[in-house]
């Protein structure tokens, strides 16, 4: 009611109401007429006042919402900036150690005991035997906050490392980027699903479903990358190689009698192979023999004919 009449008209209505409610004789009738007249004037002027007031209020609301949105965005930017400046960063820590030990098995057991105390586990365990050494390869995973403790425990008593490589990589920016992109992709997927509910044409539905499928594939890929990155941050990796030199076995020199016996055996085996090969190739050898026999027979016939021709001519 107050908003409809406006603050300007309400001022006069209040003054008139004071005058109307005075119980004086001869004025009651005139007071009622004046009150009705003022109401008509207020109703006539109210639309103009309402439009002005509502317009001003609408602009004020828009301005207020814009200011709130700008303030919210600034607060989000400040929050993101503070979050980036916080010391809680995402670090991936890896290491590689290699040294020589007199007892690789005992050293391995000592490393495993230290790993179990630090809530770690063995991701890979290989044993390799070569002609001149034995090598153990261990890939250890340990919580990030226990990585330094594990390094200290496994390095105890080692005087020299054949290889020592420790790396720390800051992946905070990549982690935040993946998280924000994943959040945006999920919001976009949800918008597509809302559009799919409102779509009426089959063609539009198919287009939206293809878009949803594409967004879902990217979301699953990003979630996989984020899980892998989170795992690498939560658990550090340490690769250890233990090796022990082994004397090469001496090359044995055989005696003369043994060598002579081996030679006889080898010759006999060669003769057996030749005999087997001859028996296997007998059809070919038979054909070759027949061919030689026919060639000699033809040659002998020719000689006889020539001799017979020469004797006939001389007579």
Sine and cosine of phi, psi and omega as CSV:
sin_phi,cos_phi,sin_psi,cos_psi,sin_omega,cos_omega
0.00,0.00,-0.71,0.71,-0.01,-1.00
-0.93,0.36,-0.65,0.76,0.03,-1.00
-0.89,0.45,-0.54,0.84,-0.07,-1.00
-0.95,0.30,-0.71,0.70,-0.03,-1.00
-0.97,0.25,-0.46,0.89,-0.02,-1.00
1.00,0.02,0.45,-0.89,-0.06,-1.00
-0.93,0.37,-0.54,0.84,-0.05,-1.00
-0.93,0.37,-0.73,0.68,-0.03,-1.00
-0.95,0.30,-0.55,0.83,0.00,-1.00
-0.90,0.44,-0.48,0.88,0.03,-1.00
-0.89,0.46,-0.71,0.70,0.00,-1.00
-0.95,0.31,-0.56,0.83,0.04,-1.00
-0.90,0.44,-0.64,0.77,0.03,-1.00
-0.90,0.43,-0.69,0.72,0.04,-1.00
-0.89,0.45,-0.63,0.78,0.00,-1.00
-0.93,0.37,-0.60,0.80,0.00,-1.00
-0.91,0.42,-0.58,0.82,0.07,-1.00
-0.88,0.48,-0.67,0.74,-0.03,-1.00
-0.94,0.34,-0.60,0.80,-0.07,-1.00
-0.94,0.35,-0.56,0.83,-0.10,-0.99
-1.00,0.05,0.16,0.99,0.12,-0.99
-0.99,0.17,0.83,-0.56,-0.08,-1.00
-0.99,0.14,0.90,0.43,0.03,-1.00
-0.98,-0.22,0.60,-0.80,-0.01,-1.00
-0.97,0.24,0.58,-0.81,0.04,-1.00
0.99,0.11,-0.13,0.99,-0.01,-1.00
-0.93,-0.36,-0.16,0.99,-0.07,-1.00
-0.87,0.49,-0.73,0.69,-0.02,-1.00
-0.91,0.42,-0.72,0.70,0.02,-1.00
-0.90,0.43,-0.56,0.83,-0.02,-1.00
-0.92,0.40,-0.64,0.77,0.01,-1.00
-0.91,0.42,-0.65,0.76,0.01,-1.00
-0.90,0.43,-0.68,0.73,0.00,-1.00
-0.90,0.43,-0.63,0.77,0.00,-1.00
-0.89,0.45,-0.68,0.73,0.03,-1.00
-0.90,0.43,-0.65,0.76,-0.01,-1.00
-0.89,0.46,-0.68,0.73,0.02,-1.00
-0.92,0.40,-0.58,0.81,0.03,-1.00
-0.90,0.43,-0.65,0.76,0.02,-1.00
-0.90,0.44,-0.66,0.75,0.01,-1.00
-0.90,0.43,-0.67,0.75,0.01,-1.00
-0.90,0.44,-0.66,0.75,0.01,-1.00
-0.91,0.41,-0.55,0.83,0.01,-1.00
-0.94,0.33,-0.62,0.78,-0.05,-1.00
-1.00,0.04,-0.20,0.98,-0.09,-1.00
-0.89,0.45,-0.68,0.73,-0.03,-1.00
-0.84,0.54,-0.66,0.75,0.00,-1.00
-0.91,0.42,-0.68,0.73,0.02,-1.00
-0.91,0.42,-0.62,0.78,-0.01,-1.00
-0.91,0.42,-0.70,0.71,-0.02,-1.00
-0.89,0.45,-0.64,0.77,0.01,-1.00
-0.92,0.39,-0.70,0.71,-0.04,-1.00
-0.92,0.39,-0.71,0.71,0.00,-1.00
-0.90,0.43,-0.65,0.76,0.04,-1.00
-0.88,0.48,-0.71,0.71,0.03,-1.00
-0.90,0.44,-0.64,0.77,-0.01,-1.00
-0.92,0.40,-0.65,0.76,0.00,-1.00
-0.88,0.47,-0.70,0.71,0.04,-1.00
-0.91,0.42,-0.60,0.80,0.00,-1.00
-0.91,0.41,-0.65,0.76,0.02,-1.00
-0.89,0.45,-0.70,0.72,0.03,-1.00
-0.87,0.49,-0.70,0.71,0.01,-1.00
-0.89,0.46,-0.66,0.75,-0.01,-1.00
-0.90,0.43,-0.69,0.72,0.02,-1.00
-0.90,0.43,-0.63,0.77,0.03,-1.00
-0.89,0.45,-0.68,0.74,0.02,-1.00
-0.90,0.43,-0.63,0.78,0.03,-1.00
-0.90,0.43,-0.68,0.73,0.00,-1.00
-0.90,0.44,-0.68,0.73,0.02,-1.00
-0.90,0.45,-0.66,0.75,0.02,-1.00
-0.90,0.43,-0.65,0.76,0.01,-1.00
-0.90,0.44,-0.68,0.73,0.03,-1.00
-0.89,0.45,-0.67,0.74,0.03,-1.00
-0.89,0.46,-0.66,0.75,0.02,-1.00
-0.90,0.43,-0.64,0.77,0.03,-1.00
-0.90,0.44,-0.67,0.74,0.03,-1.00
-0.89,0.45,-0.68,0.73,0.03,-1.00
-0.90,0.44,-0.64,0.77,0.02,-1.00
-0.90,0.44,-0.69,0.72,0.03,-1.00
-0.89,0.46,-0.65,0.76,0.00,-1.00
-0.90,0.44,-0.68,0.73,0.02,-1.00
-0.91,0.42,-0.63,0.78,0.00,-1.00
-0.90,0.43,-0.62,0.79,0.02,-1.00
-0.93,0.36,-0.51,0.86,-0.03,-1.00
-1.00,0.09,-0.09,1.00,0.01,-1.00
-0.94,0.34,0.49,-0.87,-0.04,-1.00
-0.95,0.31,-0.25,0.97,-0.02,-1.00
-0.97,0.24,1.00,0.08,-0.04,-1.00
-0.98,-0.20,0.29,-0.96,0.03,-1.00
-1.00,-0.08,0.94,-0.34,-0.06,-1.00
-0.89,-0.46,0.72,-0.70,0.11,-0.99
-0.96,-0.29,0.89,-0.46,-0.07,-1.00
-0.92,-0.40,0.79,-0.61,0.02,-1.00
-0.71,-0.70,0.40,-0.92,0.01,-1.00
-0.45,-0.89,0.38,-0.93,0.03,-1.00
-0.62,-0.78,0.83,-0.56,0.00,-1.00
-0.80,-0.60,0.58,-0.81,0.05,-1.00
-0.53,-0.85,0.74,-0.67,0.06,-1.00
-0.41,-0.91,0.26,-0.97,0.00,-1.00
-1.00,-0.08,0.66,-0.75,0.00,-1.00
-0.66,-0.75,0.51,-0.86,0.00,-1.00
-0.97,0.25,-0.46,0.89,-0.02,-1.00
-0.73,-0.69,1.00,0.04,-0.05,-1.00
-0.87,0.49,-0.58,0.81,-0.03,-1.00
-0.92,0.39,-0.69,0.72,0.02,-1.00
-0.90,0.43,-0.68,0.74,0.03,-1.00
-0.88,0.47,-0.65,0.76,0.02,-1.00
-0.89,0.46,-0.69,0.72,0.01,-1.00
-0.89,0.46,-0.63,0.78,0.04,-1.00
-0.90,0.44,-0.66,0.75,0.02,-1.00
-0.90,0.43,-0.66,0.75,-0.01,-1.00
-0.91,0.43,-0.64,0.77,0.03,-1.00
-0.90,0.45,-0.68,0.74,0.03,-1.00
-0.90,0.43,-0.62,0.78,0.00,-1.00
-0.90,0.43,-0.66,0.75,0.00,-1.00
-0.90,0.43,-0.59,0.81,0.03,-1.00
-0.91,0.40,-0.44,0.90,-0.04,-1.00
-0.99,-0.17,0.30,0.95,0.06,-1.00
0.88,0.47,0.55,0.84,0.05,-1.00
-0.98,-0.21,-0.02,-1.00,0.01,-1.00
-0.50,-0.87,0.31,-0.95,0.00,-1.00
-1.00,-0.03,0.87,-0.50,0.03,-1.00
-1.00,0.04,-0.45,0.89,-0.02,-1.00
-0.42,-0.91,0.65,-0.76,-0.04,-1.00
-0.59,-0.81,0.93,-0.37,-0.05,-1.00
-0.82,-0.58,0.60,-0.80,0.12,-0.99
-0.83,-0.56,0.77,-0.63,-0.08,-1.00
-0.76,-0.65,0.81,-0.59,0.02,-1.00
-0.93,-0.37,0.83,-0.56,0.04,-1.00
-0.88,-0.48,0.08,-1.00,-0.13,-0.99
-0.92,0.38,-0.39,0.92,-0.05,-1.00
-0.82,-0.57,0.08,1.00,0.02,-1.00
-0.25,-0.97,0.29,-0.96,0.09,-1.00
-0.89,-0.46,0.71,-0.71,-0.07,-1.00
-0.73,-0.68,0.75,-0.67,0.11,-0.99
-0.94,-0.33,0.68,-0.73,0.06,-1.00
-0.83,-0.55,0.85,-0.53,-0.01,-1.00
-0.86,-0.51,0.75,-0.66,0.13,-0.99
-0.92,-0.38,0.92,-0.39,-0.11,-0.99
-0.95,-0.31,0.64,-0.77,0.11,-0.99
-0.87,-0.49,0.76,-0.65,-0.06,-1.00
-0.63,-0.78,0.53,-0.85,0.07,-1.00
-0.80,0.60,0.58,-0.82,-0.14,-0.99
-0.83,0.55,-0.62,0.79,-0.04,-1.00
-0.96,0.27,-0.16,0.99,0.03,-1.00
-0.96,-0.27,0.14,0.99,-0.07,-1.00
-0.90,0.43,-0.71,0.70,0.00,-1.00
-0.90,0.44,-0.61,0.79,0.02,-1.00
-0.91,0.42,-0.63,0.78,0.03,-1.00
-0.91,0.41,-0.66,0.75,0.05,-1.00
-0.86,0.52,-0.69,0.72,0.01,-1.00
-0.90,0.43,-0.65,0.76,-0.05,-1.00
-0.93,0.37,-0.71,0.71,-0.06,-1.00
-0.97,0.24,-0.38,0.93,-0.02,-1.00
-1.00,0.06,-0.08,1.00,-0.03,-1.00
-0.90,0.43,0.80,-0.60,0.02,-1.00
0.99,0.11,0.02,1.00,0.02,-1.00
-1.00,-0.04,0.86,-0.51,-0.03,-1.00
-1.00,0.01,-0.44,0.90,-0.06,-1.00
-0.53,-0.85,0.74,-0.67,0.06,-1.00
-0.97,-0.24,0.78,-0.63,0.15,-0.99
-0.94,0.33,-0.47,0.88,0.04,-1.00
-0.46,-0.89,0.72,-0.69,0.07,-1.00
-0.57,-0.82,0.93,-0.37,-0.07,-1.00
-0.66,-0.75,0.92,-0.40,-0.01,-1.00
-0.89,-0.46,0.77,-0.63,-0.02,-1.00
-0.79,-0.62,0.62,-0.79,0.10,-1.00
-0.77,-0.63,0.87,-0.50,-0.05,-1.00
-0.89,-0.46,0.80,-0.60,0.05,-1.00
-1.00,0.09,0.91,-0.40,-0.02,-1.00
-0.92,-0.38,0.40,0.92,-0.03,-1.00
-0.88,0.47,-0.73,0.68,-0.03,-1.00
-0.88,0.48,-0.68,0.73,0.01,-1.00
-0.91,0.41,-0.64,0.77,0.00,-1.00
-0.90,0.43,-0.72,0.69,0.01,-1.00
-0.90,0.43,-0.66,0.75,0.00,-1.00
-0.89,0.46,-0.71,0.71,0.02,-1.00
-0.89,0.45,-0.66,0.75,-0.01,-1.00
-0.90,0.45,-0.71,0.71,-0.01,-1.00
-0.92,0.39,-0.68,0.74,0.02,-1.00
-0.90,0.43,-0.62,0.79,0.03,-1.00
-0.91,0.42,-0.65,0.76,0.04,-1.00
-0.89,0.45,-0.69,0.73,0.01,-1.00
-0.90,0.43,-0.67,0.74,0.01,-1.00
-0.89,0.46,-0.64,0.77,0.01,-1.00
-0.92,0.39,-0.64,0.77,0.05,-1.00
-0.90,0.44,-0.65,0.76,0.03,-1.00
-0.91,0.41,-0.62,0.78,0.05,-1.00
-0.89,0.46,-0.65,0.76,0.02,-1.00
-0.90,0.43,-0.62,0.79,0.06,-1.00
-0.90,0.44,-0.66,0.75,0.05,-1.00
-0.88,0.48,-0.62,0.78,0.00,-1.00
-0.92,0.39,-0.60,0.80,0.07,-1.00
-0.91,0.41,-0.65,0.76,0.05,-1.00
-0.91,0.42,-0.58,0.82,0.01,-1.00
-0.90,0.44,-0.59,0.81,0.03,-1.00
-0.92,0.40,-0.52,0.85,-0.03,-1.00
-1.00,0.00,-0.23,0.97,-0.05,-1.00
-0.93,0.36,0.61,-0.79,-0.02,-1.00
-0.91,-0.42,-0.51,0.86,-0.02,-1.00
-1.00,0.04,0.56,-0.83,0.01,-1.00
-0.90,0.43,-0.62,0.78,0.00,-1.00
-0.88,0.48,-0.69,0.72,0.02,-1.00
-0.91,0.42,-0.64,0.77,0.01,-1.00
-0.88,0.47,-0.68,0.74,-0.01,-1.00
-0.90,0.43,-0.68,0.74,0.02,-1.00
-0.88,0.48,-0.69,0.72,-0.02,-1.00
-0.92,0.39,-0.64,0.77,0.02,-1.00
-0.90,0.43,-0.61,0.79,0.07,-1.00
-0.90,0.44,-0.65,0.76,0.03,-1.00
-0.90,0.43,-0.64,0.76,0.03,-1.00
-0.90,0.44,-0.66,0.75,0.01,-1.00
-0.89,0.46,-0.66,0.75,0.02,-1.00
-0.90,0.43,-0.69,0.72,0.02,-1.00
-0.91,0.42,-0.63,0.78,0.01,-1.00
-0.90,0.44,-0.64,0.77,0.03,-1.00
-0.89,0.45,-0.70,0.71,0.02,-1.00
-0.91,0.41,-0.61,0.79,0.01,-1.00
-0.90,0.44,-0.71,0.71,0.01,-1.00
-0.90,0.43,-0.61,0.79,0.05,-1.00
-0.90,0.43,-0.70,0.72,0.02,-1.00
-0.91,0.40,-0.62,0.78,0.04,-1.00
-0.90,0.44,-0.62,0.78,0.07,-1.00
-0.89,0.45,-0.71,0.71,0.04,-1.00
-0.88,0.47,-0.64,0.77,-0.01,-1.00
-0.93,0.37,-0.63,0.77,0.05,-1.00
-0.90,0.43,-0.68,0.73,0.02,-1.00
-0.89,0.46,-0.69,0.73,-0.01,-1.00
-0.91,0.41,-0.65,0.76,0.02,-1.00
-0.90,0.44,-0.63,0.77,0.03,-1.00
-0.91,0.41,-0.66,0.75,0.03,-1.00
-0.91,0.41,-0.54,0.84,0.04,-1.00
-0.96,0.27,-0.67,0.74,-0.06,-1.00
-0.94,0.34,-0.60,0.80,-0.04,-1.00
-0.83,-0.56,0.84,-0.54,0.06,-1.00
-0.99,0.13,0.36,-0.93,-0.07,-1.00
-0.86,-0.50,0.76,-0.65,0.04,-1.00
-0.77,-0.63,0.85,-0.53,0.02,-1.00
-0.97,-0.24,0.80,-0.60,-0.06,-1.00
-0.83,-0.55,0.72,-0.70,0.09,-1.00
-0.86,-0.51,0.83,-0.55,0.06,-1.00
-0.91,-0.42,0.73,-0.68,0.00,-1.00
-0.64,-0.77,0.47,-0.88,0.00,-1.00
-0.70,-0.72,0.80,-0.60,0.04,-1.00
-0.93,0.36,0.57,-0.82,0.03,-1.00
-0.80,-0.60,0.71,-0.70,0.01,-1.00
-0.89,0.45,0.66,-0.75,0.04,-1.00
-0.94,0.33,0.68,-0.73,0.02,-1.00
-0.91,0.40,0.65,-0.76,-0.02,-1.00
-0.93,0.36,0.53,-0.85,0.01,-1.00
-0.99,0.12,0.89,-0.46,-0.06,-1.00
-0.97,0.23,0.67,-0.74,0.04,-1.00
-0.96,-0.27,0.87,-0.49,-0.07,-1.00
-0.97,0.25,0.50,-0.87,0.03,-1.00
-0.97,0.25,0.20,-0.98,-0.05,-1.00
-0.90,0.43,-0.67,0.74,0.00,-1.00
-0.88,0.48,-0.67,0.74,0.02,-1.00
-0.91,0.41,-0.64,0.77,0.00,-1.00
-0.92,0.40,-0.63,0.78,0.02,-1.00
-0.91,0.42,-0.66,0.75,0.04,-1.00
-0.90,0.44,-0.67,0.74,0.02,-1.00
-0.90,0.44,-0.62,0.79,0.02,-1.00
-0.91,0.42,-0.65,0.76,0.03,-1.00
-0.89,0.45,-0.69,0.73,0.03,-1.00
-0.89,0.46,-0.66,0.75,0.00,-1.00
-0.91,0.41,-0.67,0.74,0.03,-1.00
-0.89,0.45,-0.69,0.73,0.02,-1.00
-0.89,0.46,-0.64,0.77,0.05,-1.00
-0.90,0.44,-0.60,0.80,0.04,-1.00
-0.91,0.41,-0.67,0.74,0.04,-1.00
-0.89,0.47,-0.66,0.75,0.04,-1.00
-0.88,0.47,-0.64,0.77,0.02,-1.00
-0.90,0.44,-0.64,0.77,0.01,-1.00
-0.91,0.42,-0.67,0.75,0.01,-1.00
-0.90,0.43,-0.67,0.74,0.03,-1.00
-0.89,0.45,-0.65,0.76,0.02,-1.00
-0.91,0.41,-0.61,0.79,0.02,-1.00
-0.90,0.43,-0.70,0.72,0.02,-1.00
-0.90,0.43,-0.59,0.81,-0.01,-1.00
-0.93,0.37,-0.55,0.84,-0.08,-1.00
-0.99,-0.16,0.32,0.95,-0.09,-1.00
-0.88,0.48,-0.56,0.83,0.02,-1.00
-0.89,0.46,-0.64,0.77,0.00,-1.00
-0.92,0.38,-0.66,0.75,0.02,-1.00
-0.90,0.43,-0.60,0.80,0.04,-1.00
-0.90,0.44,-0.69,0.72,0.03,-1.00
-0.89,0.45,-0.64,0.77,0.03,-1.00
-0.90,0.44,-0.65,0.76,0.02,-1.00
-0.90,0.43,-0.68,0.73,0.04,-1.00
-0.89,0.46,-0.65,0.76,0.02,-1.00
-0.89,0.45,-0.67,0.74,0.02,-1.00
-0.91,0.41,-0.67,0.74,0.01,-1.00
-0.88,0.48,-0.71,0.71,0.00,-1.00
-0.91,0.43,-0.62,0.78,-0.01,-1.00
-0.91,0.42,-0.67,0.74,0.04,-1.00
-0.93,0.38,-0.62,0.78,0.00,-1.00
-0.90,0.43,-0.66,0.75,0.03,-1.00
-0.91,0.41,-0.65,0.76,-0.01,-1.00
-0.91,0.42,-0.66,0.75,0.01,-1.00
-0.91,0.41,-0.64,0.77,0.03,-1.00
-0.88,0.48,-0.65,0.76,0.03,-1.00
-0.89,0.45,-0.67,0.74,0.02,-1.00
-0.89,0.46,-0.66,0.75,0.02,-1.00
-0.90,0.43,-0.66,0.75,0.02,-1.00
-0.90,0.44,-0.66,0.75,0.01,-1.00
-0.89,0.45,-0.68,0.73,0.00,-1.00
-0.90,0.43,-0.66,0.75,0.02,-1.00
-0.91,0.42,-0.62,0.78,0.03,-1.00
-0.92,0.39,-0.61,0.79,-0.02,-1.00
-0.93,0.36,-0.62,0.78,0.02,-1.00
-0.94,0.35,-0.60,0.80,0.01,-1.00
-0.92,0.39,-0.63,0.78,-0.01,-1.00
-0.92,0.38,-0.61,0.79,-0.05,-1.00
-0.94,0.33,-0.56,0.83,0.05,-1.00
-0.94,0.35,0.00,0.00,0.00,0.00
